[in-house]
Amino acid sequence: MSPKRVAVARAARATATPVTDAAASGDPAAQTHAPLSLTQARALHLHAQGLLTRPRKRATRADALAAIARMQLLQIDTIHVVARSPYLVLFSRLGGYPAQWLEELLAQRAIFEIWAHEACFAPMDDYLLHRNALEQRAHHWAIRNARQHRQSHGEQIDRLLAHIRELGPVKSSDFEREQRGSGGGWWGWKDEKRWLETGFALGELMVARRENFHRVYDLSERVAGVAVPGWDTSVLDAAQVRRETVLKSVKALGITQARWIADYYRTKPRLRDADLDGFVDEGVLRRVAVKGWNAPGYVHADHAAALAQAAAGRLRASHSTLLSPFDPVVWDRERASELFDFDYTLECYTPEPKRRYGYFVLPILVRGRLVGRLDAKAHRAQGVFEVKALYLQEGLDGDEALAADIARAIDDCARWHQTPTVKLTRCRPAAFAKPLRSALAALG
């Protein structure tokens, strides 16, 4: 580390407010002295994300909405070798639930789709924030491409909007594709698909519902317009949007370093500790020390009680589950490495010969630790959940207790997929296969 960065880190640590049992009363002004351990910081993060403990009751549709609101954003991806990512992210937090709830919440206008971190579901309660954040996301590739496309194809897009206004919602499949080779940019989409996506990215269109996971587009006035008062007239200035985005990010993360905040909503630039001084002075954020970090952590004031519990060692992770590659816990590689000592790279878009672990690799969360990853495929017609390969973290002791936790996580996921037969092909280390197979058999 350069002398300049060392000096900055020392200054940041000097301003951090350590936390101990003295804060257990919940008084934010309590004077404390001991920094959080990394285990305590992880527990606070997982608590905020809804991954600290195993669900205690059967989930309801309201629980699914609450889980999305807790995360703020639920990233969308279409790969479905196991469940598509948004369904899997909810499963990790809710346990078994009917997957159609997500589509029902969308059709009921309880949630909506937006370009934020990437394409995401978000609570409709946050619609005004996202609508007013368009300028702050102008750098995002989807917004940038949409603006360029709107400028070059405005007349065609206007005709498409008029078509929707007159005849109602449409899917891209409603338009026949002219065969003209491999097509242009945006994954070779046909023109109408690009025009629909342009209108969606710029807020002229919204996703009214999904049919077999395909978007059905309608005018924003017929989606947000029936759910959000002042949907097109309420204005939030840039400072207010920035403030709300920062606070929501910190709240969703539970505890975070300043440099990790911007990635949650894909804003720019990265924040520095000095950028958060005003929030700390105001009392809406708390600056805390974490052992091993060369920068302070930040905790939202709404998590004051959880912070006190974590500091007292009473916030304990007990949940074991499989995570989506697009789960907020791992979507920031730097954060996952710092918090969990887990170097995670998404390999589904990497050419097969260059993959290290597999196509759709699921991180394994066990009682507050990311202990490994598995490459899985759900064979629904055969009722088989295939674990092509499972890799423990290097140096991890694969004992019977760990095998039991991982087996239960795999079994839960397999049964939710309606693929209750688990087929384990390969383990690393190889010796872990025997206790894992025994644990899986005991659950059969």
N, C-alpha and C positions, 0 to 999 in steps of 0.2 A: 504494500500500500504506500502511496506517495506521502511525503511529509504533510502536504496540504490536506489530503483526505484523512490522515491521522488526526490532524488538528480539528477538522470538522467533526469527526467522530467523537473526540474527547469533549468538544463543546456540547454536542448533542446529549452525550451521557450525563453531563453535568446538569442539564436542565430536566432530566427525567425524574419523575416522581415514583420512587419505589413503593411497593405495596406489601402490607403485612396484616396480621389479625387486627391491628389497630383500626383498620378500615371496615371491619366486619359490621359495624353499626350502620353502614351505608352512607355515612357522612362524607361527601366528596372532599371536604376540607380537612379530613383527618390526616395527621402527620404520621408518616410511616417510614420504614427504613430498609426492608429487604426486597431485593429484586425477585421477580417471578422466575421460576425454573422454566426450562424449555417444555417440560411435561405440563406444567401449569398453563403456559401460553397455548399449547396445543389444545388443552381441554377447553379453554375459553373460545378458541377458534371453532372447535367442533360444536360447542354449545350454541354459538351464534348460528351455525349452519344447520342445526337440527340433527347432528350426527353423534351426539355425546352418548346417549343411551338407547337401548333397543325400545321400539314402540311398545307401550304398555296396553294398548287397546286396539281393536280393529279400526282402521282408518275410515274417516268419513270424507265426503266431497269437500266439506269445509276445511278439513285438515290438509287436503291437497292444495287448496287456495292459500291457506296460511303458510304452508311450506314454500310456495312460490314467493309470497310476500316477504317471508323471512330472508330468502336469498336475494330478493329484489329482481333477479334475472334468472331465467331458466333457458339455457342455450339450446338451440335447435340443430339437429343433424339428422340426415336421412338414412345413414347406414343402419342396417337391421340384421346383421348376422346373429346378434342377440336382440333384445328390445332396442328400439330407437332411443337415442340418448336421453331426451327429456323424460320419457317414461321411466328409464332406468335411474335417473337422478332422483325422481320422486320415490321410486321403490326403495332406494337406499335409506330414505328418511322415514317412509311410511310403512314399510313392509308390504305384504301383498295387498293390492287394491285393484279395482277394475280400471284398466287402462283407458277406457272410453271417457273417464272423468275429464281428462285433459281437453278433449274435443268439446265436451259439454260445457266446460267453463269458458272456452273460447266462444262458442255459439251463444252463450248466455251473457256475453259482454262483461264477464267477471275478470277476464284477462284479455290481452291483445298481443299482437306481434309487432316487433320493432327492431330496427338495427341499433344495437347498443354495443355490448362486448363483441358479439357477432349477431347473427339473427337470433332473437330471443323472444320468449314469452315474458310478459311483465304484468303486474296487477293494473287493472284499468284505473285504479285510484291514482296511479302515477302517470296517467296519459298526458296531462298538461305539462309535467316536467319534461317528458320525452319530446313532446311536440315543440316545445320552446328550446330544446337542446340541439336542434338541427344544425345551427351555425357552428356550435362547438364541436360537432362531429363531421365537419366539412372535409377533414383530412381522411376520414374512413374510406376505404376503397369502394365500398358499396355506394356511399353518398357521392363520392367523387365521380364514379362511373355514371351514376344516375343523372347527375347534373350535366355531364357532357352529352349524354344521350338525349336528355330533354332539349338541350340547345340544338342538336342536329336533327332531331326527329319530332319536333314540337307539334307539327301539323298532324302527323299520324297519331300521336298520343292523344291529342285533343279529340280526334275523331273516335278513338277507342273509349275515352271517357264519356263522350256523348252517347255512344252505343250502350254503355253500362247504365247511364242515367235513364235511357229510354226503355231498355229491355231487361235490366236487372243484373244481378251478380253473374260473373263468368269464371270459368277455369281456363287455363292455357290450352287444355285439350279440346276446348270448344272450337278452336281454330285449326284448320287443316294446315299441315306444314308443307311448304314447297320444298322439293328435294333439290338442294343446290350444293351438293358436296358436304363438306364437314361443317359448314356454317362459320360464323364469326366468333367474336369474343363471348364472354359470359357463358362458358361451357357449351358453345355451339347452339344456344337457344334459338328458336325461331323468333321472328320479329315480334310477334304479339306477346310472347313470353317476356322479352326484354322490355317492351313497352309497359306491360303490367308491373314488372319489377321496378321499373323507373318510377311509375306512379306510386307504388308502395313505399319505396325508399324515401321519396320526397313528401310523403304524407297526403297525397291526393287520393290514394286508395288505401284500404285496409283489408285485412283478411277477415271476412265475415264468419267463416267456418272452414273446416277441412273435411274433405271426403276421401276416405282411404289415404289420408295424410296429404292429399293434394290441396293446395290453396284455392279457396273460392274468394275472388276479389270483388269488393263493392266500394262505392264512394264512401269516403270518411264520414260524410254527414249522415249516412245511414248506418254507421257502426258506432263511432264515438259520439256522433250527434245525438243518439238516443240514450246514451249512458252517462255523458259528462256535461253538466251545465257549463255553458261558456266555452265549449270545446274549441271553437275557432276565434274567439274574441279575447279570452283571458291571456294576458301577456305577462310572462316572467322575464325580468331583465337578466342580462348575462351574469351579473354578480349573484343573483338569487339562484339561478340554475347551477352555477359552479358550487355554491354553498351546499345546496341540497344534494348534489351529486357526491361531493366529498363526504358529507355526513352519512348518507345512505351506504356508501362503499365501506366506510369504517364500521358502521353498525352491522352490515352483512358479514364482514370478515371477523368480527369479534375482537381481534387484536391484529394490528398491522403496522409495518414500518411505513414511513411517509412515501417511499419510492414505489410501494406496491399499490397505492391507492388508485392512481390514474388508470391502471390496466383494467380495473373492474368494469368501468363504463367506457373504456377505450378513449379516454380524453388525453389531451396533451397540454403542456409538457408534464413530465414527471414532477411530483411535488417534492419539496425539500422540507426539512424540519422547520425552517423559518416561515414557510408558507402556512404552517399550522399554529403559529404562535397566537394569533387572534382567537382561534377556536379554543385553545387551551385557556387563555386569559378569561374568555367568556364562560368557561366551565362546561361547554358542550362536548369537549373531548378531554380525556385525561392522558397525560404523557407518563409512561411507566418504563421502568428498566426491566430488561430480560437478560438473564445470564447467558453469556456467549454471543450476544448481539453487539455489534459495534455501532448501533444506532438505537434510539428509543423506540418503544412501541406506543401505539395510540389506541385508546379504548373509548367507545361512545358512552356518554353519560347514562344512557338507558341500560347499559350493562354494568353499572356500578355494583349492584348486588352480586352478580356473577363474578365480577373481578375480585370482590372480597372473598367469595367462596373459593375461587381458584387460589388466591394467595394463602388461604388457610388450609389448603390441601383437601377441601371438601367437594371440589368439582372434579369428579372422576369419570374417565371415559370407560364405558363397558360395552359399547356396541361393536359388533363385527359384521361387516357387510362388504359387498363388491361395489366399486364405484365405476361410473361412466368415465371414459377418457375425457369427456367434456364437463365433468363435475367442477364446480367452482373451487373445490379444494385443490385440484391439480391443474387447472387451466393456466395458471401462471407458474412456469417452470422454476423461475428464481425463488418464488415464495415457497413452493413445495420443497425445494431443496433446503432452504433455510429453516423452515418450520419442522420438516419431517425427515431431513437428510435423505430425500427421495428424488432421484433424478429421472424425471418422466418426460419422454418425448413421444408424441403421437406419430405412429408409424403407418397408419392406414393410407396415407397419401405418399408414402415412400415406396419406390420400386421394390418388389419382393426380395431380390437378391441382397438388398442393402438393409433389410429389416433385421434387427437384433432379437426382438421378442415375438413379433407377430403382427397380424393385420389389425385386429380390434382388441387391444390389450386392456384388461380391467385391473386397476389398482385394487389391492386387498387391504381394507382397513380392519385392524384388530385392536380393540381396546385402546384407541388413541395413537396407534402407530400404523404407518404404512409399511407392511411387512413383506410385500412382494407384489406380483402381478401374474395374471393368467390370460392366455389367449383362448377364447371360448367361441363356440358356435352352437346355436340352438337348432336342432333338427326337429322341427315341430311335428311334422307328419309321423315321425318315428317315436316321438316322445323322449328323445335323447338330448341331454345337455352335454356336449363334448368339450372337455378341457384338453385342448391340443397340447398345451404345455403350461406348466406352472413353475414360476421362478421365485424362490425366496430371496430376500435381500442378502447380499454377501455378508458372511460372518454370523448370520442369524442361526440360533440353535433350533432346529426343527423338532421340538419335543412333542409328546403326546398332547399336552395342553394346547399348544399352538395348532396342532393338527385338528383337534376337536373344534376349536374356534373357526378355523378356515372351512372345515367340512360343513359346519352349520351354515356359514355364509353362502357356500356354494349350493347347498341343499335348498335353502330358502329361495335363492334366486332361480334355481332350476324348477322348483315347484310352481313359482309364480309364472314362469314361462310355459307351464303345462308340459314340461319336458322332465319328468321326475327321475328318469334313469340317468345317472351321471356316469360318463365314460372318461376315465382319466388315462391319458396316453403317456405323458412324459412329465417328470419332475426334475428340478435342479435345486438342491442336490438330489441325486437319485435315491439316496437313503430315505428321503422324506416321503417317498411314494408309499411305502409300507404302512406307516402310522396313519397317513391320510386316507388310504383305501380302507383301512380298518375303521376309522372314524366315520367315513361315508357309509360303510356297510351297516354300522350301528344305528344310523338314522333311517335306513331303508325300511 
